[in-house]
Amino acid sequence: MSEKVICNINDIVKLLPHRFPFLLVDRVEVIEEGKKARGIKNVTINEDYFNGHFPGNPIMPGVLILEALAQTGGVLMLRKPELKGKTVLFASIKEVKFRKPVIPGDQLILNVEITRWGGRVAVMKGEAYVGNDLVTEAEMTCVSADA
């Protein structure tokens, strides 16, 4: 796998329909086509959700960490030529574990691996890290749909 930036924010915007404040991946550094991807999300105090999510002790909502993992998986899926112009949607989320809080100043490393892929449906294992600490993990099923 290459260690260079594969998709910067401008590339991600061309693939995903998400926009501020719901675009949760800043770049994708590693892609093993059709198999794995590693995305990066820089967590800053300027994020709107910190105004109401534990004010005075801001913690990134776990559902947004899951969404960042899914968006990383979406970038991986949408690089397949036959999925060009599609949208990737959650179909299910299983085995979710939130292990440590994510706070402003953290950098989320979003590892996604496709474990099964059949047509429009992909099952992915997602793991989010801050440094070497596993903070969130889940099995996600995503489906591509017409935009």
Secondary structure as GFF3:
##gff-version 3
##sequence-region A 1 147
A	DSSP	alpha_helix	9	15	.	.	.	ID=ss1
A	DSSP	beta_strand	27	32	.	.	.	ID=ss2
A	DSSP	beta_strand	36	42	.	.	.	ID=ss3
A	DSSP	three_ten_helix	48	51	.	.	.	ID=ss4
A	DSSP	alpha_helix	62	78	.	.	.	ID=ss5
A	DSSP	three_ten_helix	81	83	.	.	.	ID=ss6
A	DSSP	beta_strand	86	98	.	.	.	ID=ss7
A	DSSP	beta_strand	107	118	.	.	.	ID=ss8
A	DSSP	beta_strand	121	130	.	.	.	ID=ss9
A	DSSP	beta_strand	133	146	.	.	.	ID=ss10
###
